[in-house]
Amino acid sequence: MTQVAVVTGGNKGIGLAIVRALCREFQGDVYLTARDVGRGQAAVASLSSEGLKSSFQQLDINDVDSISTAAAFFKEKYGGVDVLINNAAIAFKVADTTPFAVQAEETLKTNFFATRDVLTTFMPLIKAGGTDSWPLVVLRTAANCRPFCCPALGNE
């Protein structure tokens, strides 16, 4: 079965750069996800104009139904996921006048709780062995980007 890599928040910024690199290096299908269908499809078109092949799957990490729908798609089409890069996150601009308490609540809701929801749903779908010897999961917040590589998952 064809291997598949999934990048959440893959329509711009770091996520799009990761998708671009995977399109060049990964031996399998590469999916970028985004909450906005138009922006996701535009990112795929932009990559295509560079000669890179990617696909789009809608995924809003703040919507558990959207997470479940995306997970079901990858389970049905690929039998799971080989690589998950959980990049989706939000960040308020420095000059944003939204009260700090609201910013903090929205940031935690997306960058912690929604990220956790994606991982809770997708981790059982990560194929044993992942790609090569282990799957790769990247957790990203707006202020920090740290890879979490778990070789033990490949042994299950």
C-alpha positions in Angstrom: 0.0 0.0 0.0 1.2 3.5 -0.8 2.7 5.4 2.2 1.1 8.7 3.2 2.3 11.8 5.0 -0.1 14.3 6.5 0.7 17.9 7.5 -1.9 19.8 9.5 -1.9 23.5 8.9 -0.1 22.9 5.6 -1.4 25.7 3.6 1.1 28.4 4.6 4.2 29.2 6.5 6.2 26.4 8.2 3.5 23.9 7.3 3.7 24.7 3.5 7.5 24.5 3.7 7.3 21.1 5.3 4.8 19.9 2.6 7.1 21.3 -0.1 10.1 19.4 1.4 8.0 16.2 1.7 6.9 16.5 -1.9 10.6 16.5 -2.9 11.8 13.8 -0.6 9.0 11.5 0.7 8.3 8.3 -1.3 4.6 8.3 -1.0 1.5 10.6 -1.1 1.7 14.0 0.7 -1.4 15.6 2.0 -1.7 19.1 3.3 -4.6 20.0 5.5 -6.2 23.3 6.3 -9.4 24.5 7.9 -10.2 26.7 4.9 -10.9 24.7 1.7 -10.0 27.6 -0.6 -6.7 28.2 1.0 -5.8 24.5 1.1 -6.7 24.1 -2.6 -4.7 27.2 -3.5 -1.7 25.8 -1.7 -1.9 22.6 -3.7 -2.2 24.6 -6.9 0.8 26.7 -5.9 2.9 23.5 -5.3 1.7 22.1 -8.6 3.0 25.2 -10.4 6.4 24.3 -8.9 6.1 20.8 -10.3 5.3 19.2 -6.9 2.5 16.8 -6.3 0.4 17.1 -3.2 -3.2 16.6 -2.2 -5.6 18.4 0.1 -7.9 17.1 2.9 -9.9 19.6 4.9 -9.2 19.5 8.6 -10.0 22.1 11.2 -8.2 21.0 14.4 -10.8 22.9 16.5 -13.6 20.8 15.2 -13.8 17.2 16.5 -16.1 16.2 13.6 -13.6 17.5 11.1 -10.8 15.6 12.9 -12.9 12.4 12.8 -13.8 12.9 9.1 -10.1 13.4 8.1 -9.0 10.4 10.2 -11.7 8.2 8.6 -10.6 9.3 5.1 -6.9 8.3 5.8 -8.0 5.0 7.4 -10.2 4.1 4.5 -7.9 5.2 1.7 -4.5 4.2 3.2 -5.2 2.0 6.1 -3.8 4.6 8.4 -1.0 7.2 8.3 2.8 6.7 7.9 3.9 10.2 8.9 1.9 12.8 10.8 3.2 16.4 11.2 0.9 18.2 13.5 1.8 21.7 12.6 -1.5 23.6 12.8 -1.5 26.4 15.4 -2.5 30.0 15.9 -0.7 33.1 17.0 -2.1 36.6 17.8 -0.2 39.5 16.3 1.8 41.7 18.8 -0.4 44.7 18.0 -3.7 42.7 18.4 -6.0 44.5 20.8 -7.9 41.4 21.9 -7.8 41.2 25.7 -5.0 39.0 26.9 -7.4 36.5 28.7 -9.2 35.9 25.4 -5.9 35.5 23.5 -4.7 33.0 26.1 -7.9 31.0 26.0 -8.0 30.8 22.2 -4.3 30.0 22.0 -4.6 27.2 24.5 -7.8 25.9 22.9 -6.0 25.5 19.6 -2.3 25.0 20.3 -2.8 22.6 23.2 -6.3 21.0 23.4 -7.0 20.8 19.6 -3.5 19.5 19.0 -4.1 16.9 21.6 -7.5 16.0 20.0 -5.7 15.4 16.6 -3.1 13.2 18.3 -5.7 11.2 20.3 -7.6 10.5 17.0 -4.6 9.9 14.7 -2.2 8.0 16.9 -4.1 4.7 16.6 -3.9 5.2 12.8 -0.1 5.6 12.7 1.1 2.4 11.0 3.5 0.1 12.8 6.9 0.9 11.5 5.8 4.3 10.1 8.2 5.3 7.4 11.4 3.3 7.5 11.8 2.5 11.2 9.4 4.9 13.0 6.6 7.3 12.6 7.2 11.0 13.0 5.0 13.4 14.9 5.8 17.1 15.2 4.1 19.2 17.8 4.1 22.9 17.0 2.9 25.9 18.9 3.0 29.4 17.7 6.0 30.2 19.9 7.9 26.9 19.7 8.6 24.1 17.3 9.8 20.8 18.7 9.9 17.4 17.0 8.7 14.4 19.0 10.1 11.2 17.5 9.0 8.0 19.0 10.8 4.9 17.8 8.9 2.8 20.3 5.7 3.3 18.2 7.4 1.4 15.4 7.7 -1.6 17.6 4.0 -2.0 18.3 
